[in-house]
């Protein structure tokens, strides 16, 4: 009997990887410690509304986008209802202090025109910024046929330059620099932390085409579950892998779960946090430099999330998102809950029972000494619940003041804190996106020293639907050959 290929972690990367490997003829066993697959992406229902917790909108879902091609290859493309966001303003950035708003239109040309209309004195820098962003996006593996797996010349050159430094070089206007950096909220990095290439490879696909799933993340997970079943993938829930076994010759041998269950395998893809991965693998099996590199990875911030409803009518979140920001942010890392930026998105499914749902997210640091770290460590549950209620009220008051279109009937149905992310999202430090892609810290690669043991997921590529899809494609390319993966996915243009 052939040994299966094991996939550890049932988030999106794990689901995509399992399905792709099964398409290439592998027997696959998928291990997930939660009682359901992809719990973060599924979301939840409350007050008659369906709320997405981990998937709100994405690039790469246009007709020829890499995610759309992969979905068609996996057999779910025709069944997934996708909607383009507002081409005139998929993201609306509102400066609360001044009341000014800028709408990001879809398309590089349209965005360039809109930016130059608002900032005519920055016309030359805007052209260069968008040229670089689009050029870097075009070099991402699998985005276009024949792309190098290592990335291209632009990506390599701007991986060594910070976003903040490039924005300073290109623009004089602080407002424009803040505007173009606001999307760091979606990948968990500030302009001084991330490279220009990493920023471009995230935001560029939103600039090109911004879409959302009409039926939310749960519909995607259910379709993936259907295909896993059809493909014969052995899905085992409630299996918490604690140890990876390595043969004397340095090959992957199998895994052991916390309940004592052992499974042998011909190979393994681990799709969890890099720090948790290190805890699984024998210390002697990995190079010291690799371990040090992973241990030193900084963590992204956490957040406060609020899920609520407002009275039915014309919604400011119909096919658009709103980002609230301050002209003069606090800049104080020790601030309790500064609300310097807030991201607002509409709930899937539109109006229900005379109410419309929304989600609000505001970053909250969890580094040592921060209020987020204090919240994470609170042992007194009564104090924690009281603190959460106070934060929720602060957030509601701020949103009602900043988005008067909601009216006064704003209701809160649920909240999430760093403790929530640690408990439900398997995020060991309660962060939003796990390990940060900090330009001064080399991230993990897909391949490890252990033959046939791979590390994949957002910690290797980037967060979101796009990052998880590309990570799965890259990982499977390492296993079966990138030319094969690329040619088969590209056939679904």
MOTATA-V622750 format. One record per pair of residues at least 24 apart in sequence whose C-alpha atoms are under 7 Angstrom apart, sorted by sequence separation. I is the first residue (numbers start at 1). J is the second residue. D is the distance in Angstrom with one decimal. If there is no record, write none. Layout:
# MOTATA-V622750
i->I j->J d->D
i->I j->J d->D
This chain:
# MOTATA-V622750
i->4 j->28 d->5.1
i->5 j->29 d->6.3
i->6 j->30 d->6.0
i->7 j->31 d->6.2
i->8 j->32 d->6.4
i->321 j->345 d->5.0
i->435 j->459 d->5.5
i->4 j->29 d->6.2
i->434 j->459 d->6.6
i->11 j->37 d->6.5
i->12 j->38 d->6.4
i->10 j->37 d->5.2
i->11 j->38 d->4.4
i->164 j->191 d->4.2
i->337 j->364 d->6.8
i->10 j->38 d->5.6
i->163 j->191 d->4.8
i->164 j->192 d->5.2
i->317 j->345 d->6.2
i->318 j->346 d->6.9
i->162 j->191 d->6.6
i->163 j->192 d->6.5
i->317 j->346 d->5.2
i->446 j->475 d->6.4
i->162 j->192 d->6.0
i->166 j->196 d->6.9
i->433 j->463 d->6.3
i->162 j->193 d->6.9
i->163 j->194 d->6.1
i->162 j->194 d->5.8
i->163 j->195 d->5.2
i->162 j->195 d->4.1
i->163 j->196 d->4.1
i->161 j->195 d->5.4
i->162 j->196 d->5.2
i->160 j->195 d->6.4
i->161 j->196 d->5.9
i->336 j->371 d->5.3
i->159 j->195 d->5.2
i->163 j->199 d->6.9
i->244 j->280 d->5.5
i->334 j->370 d->5.5
i->158 j->195 d->6.7
i->159 j->196 d->6.3
i->243 j->280 d->4.3
i->244 j->281 d->5.2
i->334 j->371 d->7.0
i->158 j->196 d->5.6
i->159 j->197 d->5.0
i->242 j->280 d->5.6
i->243 j->281 d->6.2
i->158 j->197 d->5.0
i->159 j->198 d->6.9
i->312 j->351 d->6.6
i->155 j->197 d->5.4
i->312 j->354 d->5.3
i->376 j->418 d->5.9
i->311 j->354 d->6.6
i->312 j->355 d->4.8
i->376 j->419 d->5.3
i->311 j->355 d->4.9
i->312 j->356 d->5.7
i->125 j->170 d->4.9
i->310 j->355 d->5.6
i->311 j->356 d->6.4
i->125 j->171 d->6.1
i->309 j->355 d->6.0
i->310 j->356 d->5.5
i->372 j->418 d->6.9
i->309 j->356 d->5.2
i->310 j->357 d->6.6
i->309 j->357 d->4.2
i->122 j->171 d->6.4
i->308 j->357 d->5.6
i->309 j->358 d->5.9
i->308 j->358 d->5.5
i->307 j->358 d->6.0
i->308 j->359 d->6.5
i->307 j->359 d->4.7
i->306 j->359 d->5.7
i->307 j->360 d->6.5
i->306 j->360 d->5.0
i->19 j->74 d->7.0
i->305 j->360 d->5.6
i->306 j->361 d->6.5
i->305 j->361 d->4.5
i->304 j->361 d->5.7
i->305 j->362 d->6.6
i->303 j->361 d->6.4
i->304 j->362 d->5.4
i->303 j->362 d->5.3
i->304 j->363 d->6.5
i->303 j->363 d->4.1
i->304 j->364 d->6.5
i->136 j->197 d->6.7
i->302 j->363 d->5.8
i->303 j->364 d->4.4
i->301 j->363 d->6.4
i->302 j->364 d->5.0
i->137 j->200 d->6.7
i->301 j->364 d->5.9
i->302 j->365 d->5.8
i->136 j->200 d->6.5
i->137 j->201 d->5.3
i->301 j->365 d->4.8
i->302 j->366 d->6.2
i->136 j->201 d->6.5
i->301 j->366 d->6.0
i->133 j->200 d->4.8
i->137 j->204 d->6.2
i->134 j->204 d->6.2
i->133 j->204 d->5.8
i->66 j->142 d->6.7
i->66 j->143 d->5.4
i->316 j->405 d->6.6
i->310 j->406 d->6.2
i->311 j->409 d->6.1
i->108 j->207 d->6.1
i->310 j->409 d->5.5
i->107 j->207 d->5.5
i->108 j->208 d->6.2
i->310 j->410 d->4.8
i->106 j->207 d->5.5
i->107 j->208 d->4.7
i->309 j->410 d->5.9
i->310 j->411 d->6.4
i->106 j->208 d->6.0
i->107 j->209 d->6.6
i->309 j->411 d->5.3
i->106 j->209 d->5.8
i->308 j->411 d->5.3
i->309 j->412 d->6.7
i->106 j->210 d->6.9
i->308 j->412 d->4.2
i->307 j->412 d->6.0
i->308 j->413 d->5.0
i->306 j->412 d->6.9
i->307 j->413 d->5.7
i->308 j->414 d->6.9
i->307 j->414 d->5.2
i->306 j->414 d->6.1
i->307 j->415 d->6.1
i->306 j->415 d->4.6
i->305 j->415 d->5.4
i->306 j->416 d->6.6
i->189 j->300 d->6.8
i->305 j->416 d->4.9
i->188 j->300 d->5.3
i->304 j->416 d->5.8
i->305 j->417 d->6.6
i->188 j->301 d->6.4
i->304 j->417 d->5.0
i->303 j->417 d->6.2
i->303 j->418 d->6.4
i->302 j->418 d->5.7
i->90 j->210 d->6.9
i->85 j->210 d->5.7
i->84 j->210 d->6.0
i->85 j->211 d->5.3
i->84 j->211 d->4.3
i->85 j->212 d->7.0
i->83 j->211 d->5.5
i->84 j->212 d->6.5
i->302 j->430 d->6.1
i->82 j->211 d->6.6
i->83 j->212 d->5.5
i->302 j->431 d->4.0
i->303 j->432 d->6.8
i->82 j->212 d->5.8
i->83 j->213 d->6.3
i->301 j->431 d->5.3
i->302 j->432 d->4.8
i->82 j->213 d->4.7
i->83 j->214 d->6.1
i->300 j->431 d->5.8
i->301 j->432 d->6.2
i->81 j->213 d->5.9
i->82 j->214 d->5.6
i->216 j->348 d->5.4
i->299 j->431 d->6.9
i->300 j->432 d->6.5
i->81 j->214 d->5.6
i->215 j->348 d->5.9
i->300 j->433 d->5.9
i->81 j->215 d->6.8
i->214 j->348 d->6.2
i->215 j->349 d->6.2
i->300 j->434 d->5.9
i->214 j->349 d->6.5
i->299 j->434 d->5.9
i->300 j->435 d->5.9
i->299 j->435 d->4.5
i->300 j->436 d->5.0
i->298 j->435 d->5.9
i->299 j->436 d->5.0
i->297 j->435 d->6.1
i->298 j->436 d->5.6
i->297 j->436 d->6.7
i->80 j->220 d->6.9
i->297 j->441 d->6.3
i->60 j->205 d->6.0
i->59 j->205 d->4.6
i->59 j->206 d->4.6
i->62 j->209 d->6.2
i->76 j->223 d->6.3
i->58 j->206 d->6.6
i->60 j->209 d->6.7
i->293 j->442 d->6.6
i->294 j->443 d->6.9
i->59 j->209 d->5.5
i->61 j->211 d->6.2
i->294 j->444 d->6.5
i->59 j->210 d->5.0
i->58 j->210 d->5.7
i->59 j->211 d->6.4
i->57 j->210 d->6.7
i->58 j->211 d->5.5
i->57 j->211 d->5.6
i->58 j->212 d->6.2
i->57 j->212 d->4.4
i->56 j->212 d->6.4
i->273 j->434 d->6.4
i->55 j->217 d->5.9
i->286 j->449 d->5.8
i->52 j->216 d->6.2
i->52 j->217 d->6.3
i->285 j->450 d->6.5
i->43 j->217 d->6.8
i->42 j->217 d->5.1
i->43 j->218 d->6.6
i->41 j->217 d->5.2
i->42 j->218 d->4.0
i->41 j->218 d->6.5
i->42 j->221 d->6.7
i->38 j->221 d->6.9
i->268 j->452 d->6.3
i->269 j->453 d->6.0
i->270 j->454 d->6.1
i->271 j->455 d->6.0
i->267 j->452 d->4.7
i->268 j->453 d->5.0
i->269 j->454 d->4.7
i->270 j->455 d->4.9
i->271 j->456 d->4.9
i->272 j->457 d->6.8
i->274 j->459 d->6.9
i->267 j->453 d->5.9
i->268 j->454 d->6.2
i->269 j->455 d->5.8
i->270 j->456 d->6.1
i->271 j->457 d->5.0
i->273 j->459 d->6.7
i->269 j->456 d->6.7
i->252 j->450 d->6.1
i->251 j->450 d->5.4
i->252 j->451 d->5.9
i->250 j->450 d->5.5
i->251 j->451 d->4.7
i->252 j->452 d->5.8
i->36 j->237 d->6.6
i->250 j->451 d->6.4
i->251 j->452 d->6.6
i->252 j->453 d->5.9
i->35 j->237 d->5.4
i->34 j->237 d->6.2
i->35 j->238 d->5.3
i->29 j->233 d->5.9
i->30 j->234 d->6.1
i->31 j->235 d->6.3
i->32 j->236 d->6.4
i->33 j->237 d->5.8
i->34 j->238 d->5.2
i->28 j->233 d->5.2
i->29 j->234 d->4.6
i->30 j->235 d->4.8
i->31 j->236 d->5.1
i->32 j->237 d->5.0
i->33 j->238 d->4.2
i->27 j->233 d->6.9
i->28 j->234 d->6.2
i->29 j->235 d->5.9
i->30 j->236 d->6.1
i->31 j->237 d->6.2
i->32 j->238 d->6.0
i->33 j->239 d->4.4
i->32 j->239 d->5.4
i->33 j->240 d->4.3
i->31 j->239 d->5.7
i->32 j->240 d->6.5
i->15 j->224 d->7.0
i->19 j->228 d->6.1
i->22 j->231 d->6.4
i->96 j->324 d->6.4
i->90 j->319 d->6.6
i->91 j->320 d->5.6
i->92 j->321 d->6.1
i->93 j->322 d->5.9
i->94 j->323 d->6.1
i->95 j->324 d->6.1
i->96 j->325 d->6.1
i->97 j->326 d->6.0
i->90 j->320 d->4.6
i->91 j->321 d->4.8
i->92 j->322 d->4.8
i->93 j->323 d->4.8
i->94 j->324 d->5.0
i->95 j->325 d->5.0
i->96 j->326 d->5.6
i->97 j->327 d->6.0
i->89 j->320 d->6.5
i->90 j->321 d->6.2
i->91 j->322 d->5.8
i->92 j->323 d->6.1
i->93 j->324 d->6.1
i->94 j->325 d->6.2
i->95 j->326 d->5.4
i->95 j->327 d->6.0
i->86 j->319 d->5.2
i->85 j->319 d->4.5
i->86 j->320 d->6.0
i->85 j->320 d->6.0
i->194 j->437 d->6.5
i->194 j->438 d->5.1
i->195 j->439 d->5.3
i->188 j->433 d->6.5
i->193 j->438 d->5.3
i->194 j->439 d->5.1
i->187 j->433 d->7.0
i->193 j->439 d->6.1
i->188 j->436 d->6.8
i->14 j->271 d->6.0
i->13 j->271 d->6.6
i->6 j->265 d->6.1
i->5 j->265 d->5.4
i->3 j->264 d->6.6
i->4 j->265 d->5.1
i->5 j->266 d->5.5
i->6 j->267 d->6.2
i->7 j->268 d->5.6
i->8 j->269 d->6.2
i->9 j->270 d->6.6
i->3 j->265 d->5.0
i->4 j->266 d->6.0
i->5 j->267 d->5.0
i->6 j->268 d->4.6
i->7 j->269 d->4.8
i->8 j->270 d->4.7
i->9 j->271 d->5.3
i->3 j->266 d->5.5
i->5 j->268 d->5.7
i->6 j->269 d->6.4
i->7 j->270 d->6.0
i->8 j->271 d->6.0
i->9 j->272 d->6.1
i->187 j->463 d->6.0
i->160 j->439 d->7.0
i->52 j->347 d->6.6
i->51 j->347 d->5.1
i->52 j->348 d->6.9
i->50 j->347 d->6.1
i->51 j->348 d->6.2
i->49 j->347 d->6.9
i->50 j->348 d->5.7
i->50 j->349 d->6.7
i->49 j->352 d->6.0
i->48 j->352 d->5.7
i->48 j->353 d->6.5
i->96 j->402 d->6.0
i->49 j->357 d->5.9
i->145 j->486 d->6.9
i->142 j->486 d->6.2
i->145 j->490 d->6.7
i->46 j->413 d->7.0
i->40 j->425 d->5.9
i->67 j->466 d->6.8
i->67 j->469 d->6.6
i->60 j->466 d->6.6
i->58 j->465 d->6.4
i->59 j->466 d->6.7
i->58 j->466 d->6.7
i->55 j->464 d->6.9
i->73 j->489 d->6.1
i->70 j->489 d->5.8
i->73 j->492 d->6.4
i->69 j->489 d->6.1
i->72 j->492 d->6.4
i->69 j->490 d->6.8
i->69 j->492 d->5.3
i->69 j->493 d->6.0
i->64 j->493 d->5.5
i->13 j->457 d->5.5
i->16 j->469 d->6.7
i->13 j->468 d->4.9
i->17 j->472 d->4.9
i->21 j->476 d->6.7
i->12 j->468 d->6.3
i->13 j->469 d->6.4
i->16 j->472 d->6.0
i->13 j->471 d->6.8
i->13 j->472 d->5.6
i->17 j->476 d->6.7
